[in-house]
Amino acid sequence: MFMATATLVAARENEAAKLESAVVTDIVWAAAMPDDDLEHVHAKTTSGRIELTFFHRTTSLDGALSAAAEICRRALNSSPTLAQWRIAVTPQLPDAMPGSGTVLA
């Protein structure tokens, strides 16, 4: 299993209301496709910022990062709730393991 993190931010300050983590998680799951091999997602929300952590059953780290990026794009493009949000930090390895190479969760 591979883990990737991503950050979404409100595109405009007046759209930066805090979203409930459960709502964001539901939106992400709705955007996920079977080929994304998403096993679990965690969302932490603050005003104007959403931190996402994805856990994938892909066969490679690159596959997990790519799937996480696609899920983020689909969620932003398909959800009216996230219409005024954008990807600020594209899916990457978690900060807790800089330079560690492959991250198995």
Z-matrix of the N, CA and C atoms (Angstrom, degrees):
N
C 1 1.447
C 2 1.530 1 108.10
N 3 1.324 2 115.89 1 139.65
C 4 1.460 3 122.00 2 -179.45
C 5 1.522 4 110.39 3 -118.26
N 6 1.325 5 115.03 4 147.48
C 7 1.458 6 121.58 5 -178.65
C 8 1.525 7 109.47 6 -117.73
N 9 1.340 8 115.40 7 140.37
C 10 1.464 9 121.80 8 176.29
C 11 1.522 10 108.20 9 -140.03
N 12 1.331 11 116.21 10 149.57
C 13 1.462 12 120.94 11 177.09
C 14 1.516 13 109.97 12 -118.80
N 15 1.335 14 116.31 13 153.69
C 16 1.466 15 122.35 14 176.72
C 17 1.525 16 107.87 15 -148.59
N 18 1.322 17 115.95 16 156.24
C 19 1.458 18 121.50 17 178.98
C 20 1.519 19 109.82 18 -126.74
N 21 1.321 20 115.87 19 131.75
C 22 1.458 21 122.93 20 173.65
C 23 1.520 22 108.21 21 -111.80
N 24 1.331 23 116.50 22 144.06
C 25 1.465 24 121.14 23 176.67
C 26 1.523 25 109.30 24 -132.49
N 27 1.332 26 114.44 25 153.51
C 28 1.459 27 119.99 26 176.96
C 29 1.523 28 108.71 27 -68.53
N 30 1.324 29 116.69 28 135.08
C 31 1.463 30 121.25 29 -178.22
C 32 1.525 31 111.87 30 -69.61
N 33 1.325 32 116.03 31 -29.81
C 34 1.467 33 120.35 32 179.28
C 35 1.515 34 108.96 33 -131.31
N 36 1.313 35 115.76 34 143.76
C 37 1.466 36 121.34 35 -177.80
C 38 1.523 37 112.60 36 -56.29
N 39 1.336 38 117.33 37 -39.03
C 40 1.462 39 119.64 38 -178.23
C 41 1.525 40 112.72 39 -73.08
N 42 1.325 41 118.17 40 -8.00
C 43 1.468 42 122.28 41 176.96
C 44 1.525 43 110.66 42 -100.91
N 45 1.318 44 117.43 43 9.23
C 46 1.454 45 121.71 44 -169.36
C 47 1.530 46 114.44 45 -88.16
N 48 1.303 47 117.77 46 24.51
C 49 1.460 48 119.33 47 177.42
C 50 1.525 49 109.68 48 -58.57
N 51 1.298 50 115.53 49 145.48
C 52 1.464 51 119.86 50 179.35
C 53 1.519 52 110.08 51 -71.97
N 54 1.310 53 115.42 52 127.44
C 55 1.459 54 121.60 53 175.57
C 56 1.521 55 108.94 54 -93.95
N 57 1.300 56 116.36 55 149.32
C 58 1.456 57 120.40 56 175.88
C 59 1.531 58 109.51 57 -71.73
N 60 1.309 59 116.37 58 138.65
C 61 1.469 60 121.53 59 -179.91
C 62 1.529 61 111.67 60 -56.86
N 63 1.320 62 116.77 61 -40.14
C 64 1.471 63 120.48 62 -178.88
C 65 1.522 64 111.37 63 -63.70
N 66 1.321 65 117.28 64 -36.46
C 67 1.460 66 121.30 65 178.39
C 68 1.529 67 109.79 66 -65.70
N 69 1.320 68 116.21 67 -45.82
C 70 1.465 69 120.77 68 179.53
C 71 1.536 70 110.23 69 -62.51
N 72 1.315 71 116.89 70 -43.43
C 73 1.463 72 120.77 71 178.39
C 74 1.524 73 110.85 72 -58.97
N 75 1.330 74 117.14 73 -43.75
C 76 1.470 75 120.58 74 178.00
C 77 1.527 76 111.56 75 -61.91
N 78 1.328 77 117.34 76 -41.08
C 79 1.461 78 121.39 77 178.88
C 80 1.527 79 110.45 78 -62.93
N 81 1.330 80 116.36 79 -43.71
C 82 1.464 81 120.65 80 179.80
C 83 1.526 82 110.69 81 -63.42
N 84 1.329 83 117.26 82 -44.82
C 85 1.462 84 119.76 83 178.55
C 86 1.524 85 110.88 84 -62.01
N 87 1.331 86 117.43 85 -38.38
C 88 1.467 87 120.55 86 179.33
C 89 1.528 88 111.04 87 -65.18
N 90 1.329 89 117.09 88 -29.78
C 91 1.468 90 121.50 89 -179.15
C 92 1.534 91 112.58 90 -83.76
N 93 1.309 92 117.19 91 -18.27
C 94 1.467 93 121.09 92 -177.87
C 95 1.528 94 110.45 93 -73.34
N 96 1.322 95 114.85 94 144.03
C 97 1.462 96 122.66 95 176.94
C 98 1.529 97 108.17 96 -111.24
N 99 1.314 98 117.96 97 156.82
C 100 1.470 99 119.65 98 179.82
C 101 1.533 100 113.41 99 -54.29
N 102 1.322 101 117.74 100 -37.73
C 103 1.465 102 120.72 101 -179.16
C 104 1.528 103 113.35 102 -68.52
N 105 1.335 104 117.92 103 -12.48
C 106 1.468 105 121.18 104 177.76
C 107 1.525 106 111.80 105 -73.44
N 108 1.332 107 116.71 106 -16.03
C 109 1.465 108 121.90 107 179.93
C 110 1.528 109 112.57 108 53.22
N 111 1.321 110 116.66 109 38.21
C 112 1.462 111 121.00 110 179.49
C 113 1.518 112 109.43 111 -76.23
N 114 1.309 113 115.59 112 125.07
C 115 1.464 114 121.82 113 179.75
C 116 1.530 115 111.12 114 -99.40
N 117 1.331 116 116.34 115 -39.85
C 118 1.463 117 121.39 116 -176.74
C 119 1.521 118 108.32 117 -156.59
N 120 1.327 119 116.13 118 149.34
C 121 1.460 120 121.27 119 173.64
C 122 1.524 121 108.39 120 -137.86
N 123 1.315 122 115.43 121 141.16
C 124 1.465 123 121.76 122 177.01
C 125 1.519 124 107.84 123 -123.21
N 126 1.321 125 116.80 124 133.90
C 127 1.472 126 121.73 125 177.65
C 128 1.520 127 109.61 126 -121.24
N 129 1.313 128 115.87 127 131.60
C 130 1.464 129 122.43 128 173.53
C 131 1.522 130 106.30 129 -118.64
N 132 1.332 131 116.36 130 121.47
C 133 1.456 132 119.70 131 -175.90
C 134 1.524 133 111.47 132 -114.98
N 135 1.333 134 114.38 133 142.02
C 136 1.457 135 123.02 134 169.49
C 137 1.520 136 105.51 135 -135.24
N 138 1.296 137 117.35 136 173.14
C 139 1.460 138 120.05 137 -179.10
C 140 1.530 139 110.25 138 -60.02
N 141 1.324 140 115.90 139 115.74
C 142 1.458 141 121.47 140 176.63
C 143 1.506 142 116.06 141 81.03
N 144 1.344 143 118.40 142 5.65
C 145 1.469 144 120.77 143 -175.79
C 146 1.531 145 110.00 144 -146.92
N 147 1.329 146 115.35 145 139.20
C 148 1.464 147 122.17 146 175.82
C 149 1.527 148 107.63 147 -130.15
N 150 1.322 149 116.54 148 122.31
C 151 1.463 150 122.26 149 175.14
C 152 1.525 151 107.28 150 -101.57
N 153 1.318 152 116.31 151 122.61
C 154 1.461 153 121.52 152 -179.27
C 155 1.523 154 110.36 153 -112.82
N 156 1.319 155 116.11 154 139.31
C 157 1.461 156 122.29 155 172.49
C 158 1.518 157 107.14 156 -124.89
N 159 1.322 158 115.27 157 123.03
C 160 1.461 159 122.71 158 -178.41
C 161 1.525 160 109.52 159 -107.96
N 162 1.325 161 116.04 160 141.07
C 163 1.455 162 122.42 161 173.54
C 164 1.529 163 106.66 162 -121.57
N 165 1.328 164 116.10 163 118.52
C 166 1.465 165 122.04 164 -174.98
C 167 1.519 166 111.21 165 -117.36
N 168 1.323 167 114.79 166 149.64
C 169 1.463 168 121.64 167 173.54
C 170 1.524 169 110.13 168 -100.42
N 171 1.290 170 117.41 169 32.59
C 172 1.465 171 121.15 170 179.55
C 173 1.523 172 109.58 171 -71.49
N 174 1.322 173 115.71 172 168.49
C 175 1.467 174 119.97 173 -179.28
C 176 1.524 175 112.53 174 -88.07
N 177 1.339 176 117.44 175 -6.04
C 178 1.468 177 119.70 176 179.84
C 179 1.520 178 110.68 177 -149.96
N 180 1.319 179 114.88 178 158.68
C 181 1.460 180 120.34 179 176.39
C 182 1.531 181 110.38 180 -63.89
N 183 1.328 182 117.24 181 -42.18
C 184 1.464 183 120.27 182 178.53
C 185 1.524 184 110.91 183 -59.44
N 186 1.323 185 116.70 184 -38.88
C 187 1.461 186 120.74 185 177.57
C 188 1.518 187 111.55 186 -63.44
N 189 1.331 188 117.10 187 -39.49
C 190 1.464 189 121.08 188 178.95
C 191 1.528 190 110.80 189 -67.46
N 192 1.325 191 116.92 190 -43.46
C 193 1.471 192 120.39 191 179.56
C 194 1.524 193 110.68 192 -64.30
N 195 1.310 194 116.87 193 -42.99
C 196 1.458 195 121.70 194 178.81
C 197 1.527 196 111.12 195 -63.58
N 198 1.335 197 116.68 196 -44.62
C 199 1.467 198 120.56 197 179.45
C 200 1.524 199 110.78 198 -63.07
N 201 1.320 200 117.40 199 -42.48
C 202 1.464 201 120.65 200 179.16
C 203 1.531 202 110.82 201 -61.47
N 204 1.325 203 116.52 202 -42.36
C 205 1.468 204 120.53 203 178.56
C 206 1.525 205 111.21 204 -62.66
N 207 1.329 206 116.18 205 -43.98
C 208 1.466 207 120.14 206 179.43
C 209 1.530 208 111.38 207 -64.34
N 210 1.321 209 116.87 208 -41.57
C 211 1.465 210 119.94 209 178.15
C 212 1.527 211 110.16 210 -61.48
N 213 1.314 212 117.45 211 -43.65
C 214 1.472 213 120.53 212 178.02
C 215 1.527 214 110.65 213 -59.47
N 216 1.325 215 116.80 214 -46.99
C 217 1.471 216 120.30 215 -179.52
C 218 1.524 217 111.05 216 -61.63
N 219 1.326 218 116.10 217 -44.90
C 220 1.466 219 119.21 218 179.34
C 221 1.524 220 111.40 219 -62.66
N 222 1.322 221 117.24 220 -42.50
C 223 1.472 222 120.87 221 -179.99
C 224 1.531 223 110.86 222 -62.04
N 225 1.319 224 116.93 223 -43.92
C 226 1.470 225 120.67 224 179.85
C 227 1.524 226 111.56 225 -66.52
N 228 1.323 227 117.08 226 -36.66
C 229 1.463 228 121.06 227 -177.02
C 230 1.528 229 113.98 228 -81.77
N 231 1.332 230 117.22 229 -20.29
C 232 1.464 231 118.75 230 -174.81
C 233 1.522 232 114.80 231 -108.88
N 234 1.308 233 117.88 232 -14.37
C 235 1.462 234 120.26 233 -175.07
C 236 1.529 235 111.63 234 -106.05
N 237 1.334 236 117.40 235 120.09
C 238 1.471 237 119.51 236 174.62
C 239 1.530 238 112.18 237 -59.37
N 240 1.321 239 117.26 238 -30.12
C 241 1.466 240 121.36 239 179.62
C 242 1.524 241 111.34 240 -63.25
N 243 1.326 242 116.94 241 -32.33
C 244 1.463 243 121.35 242 -178.59
C 245 1.528 244 113.07 243 -104.57
N 246 1.324 245 117.05 244 15.13
C 247 1.466 246 121.10 245 -176.21
C 248 1.524 247 113.16 246 -59.31
N 249 1.313 248 117.98 247 -31.78
C 250 1.467 249 121.15 248 -178.04
C 251 1.533 250 112.07 249 -103.39
N 252 1.330 251 116.28 250 25.23
C 253 1.459 252 121.86 251 178.69
C 254 1.524 253 108.98 252 -114.03
N 255 1.343 254 116.42 253 160.34
C 256 1.464 255 121.74 254 179.07
C 257 1.524 256 109.45 255 -144.15
N 258 1.313 257 115.60 256 162.69
C 259 1.459 258 121.05 257 176.64
C 260 1.522 259 107.93 258 -80.14
N 261 1.333 260 116.54 259 120.36
C 262 1.465 261 121.06 260 178.59
C 263 1.524 262 111.11 261 -95.50
N 264 1.319 263 116.01 262 -38.60
C 265 1.462 264 121.68 263 177.78
C 266 1.515 265 106.79 264 -128.57
N 267 1.324 266 115.80 265 114.13
C 268 1.463 267 120.25 266 -178.49
C 269 1.519 268 110.33 267 -66.04
N 270 1.323 269 117.41 268 157.22
C 271 1.460 270 120.03 269 -178.98
C 272 1.526 271 112.19 270 -51.33
N 273 1.327 272 114.03 271 134.44
C 274 1.462 273 122.09 272 -177.18
C 275 1.516 274 109.64 273 -151.39
N 276 1.323 275 115.63 274 178.02
C 277 1.456 276 120.10 275 173.62
C 278 1.518 277 108.91 276 -65.84
N 279 1.316 278 117.70 277 150.88
C 280 1.467 279 119.58 278 177.15
C 281 1.517 280 111.76 279 -62.66
N 282 1.329 281 117.74 280 146.93
C 283 1.463 282 122.62 281 179.13
C 284 1.523 283 112.75 282 -59.70
N 285 1.311 284 116.70 283 -26.38
C 286 1.462 285 119.96 284 -176.56
C 287 1.523 286 112.80 285 -66.70
N 288 1.330 287 117.11 286 -13.51
C 289 1.461 288 119.88 287 -176.26
C 290 1.520 289 111.38 288 -132.50
N 291 1.327 290 118.65 289 56.66
C 292 1.468 291 119.30 290 -178.06
C 293 1.530 292 111.87 291 -62.53
N 294 1.314 293 114.61 292 133.58
C 295 1.448 294 120.37 293 175.44
C 296 1.521 295 114.87 294 66.86
N 297 1.322 296 115.46 295 16.62
C 298 1.461 297 117.77 296 -174.76
C 299 1.517 298 113.14 297 -85.21
N 300 1.334 299 117.68 298 -1.58
C 301 1.456 300 119.22 299 -179.01
C 302 1.523 301 110.33 300 75.95
N 303 1.308 302 116.37 301 -137.91
C 304 1.442 303 121.49 302 -178.17
C 305 1.524 304 110.89 303 -64.33
N 306 1.327 305 115.95 304 131.34
C 307 1.453 306 120.92 305 179.66
C 308 1.512 307 108.93 306 -111.16
N 309 1.280 308 116.64 307 114.16
C 310 1.443 309 122.00 308 175.74
C 311 1.520 310 107.68 309 -98.22
N 312 1.313 311 116.37 310 128.89
C 313 1.464 312 119.08 311 -179.73
C 314 1.513 313 109.50 312 -92.33
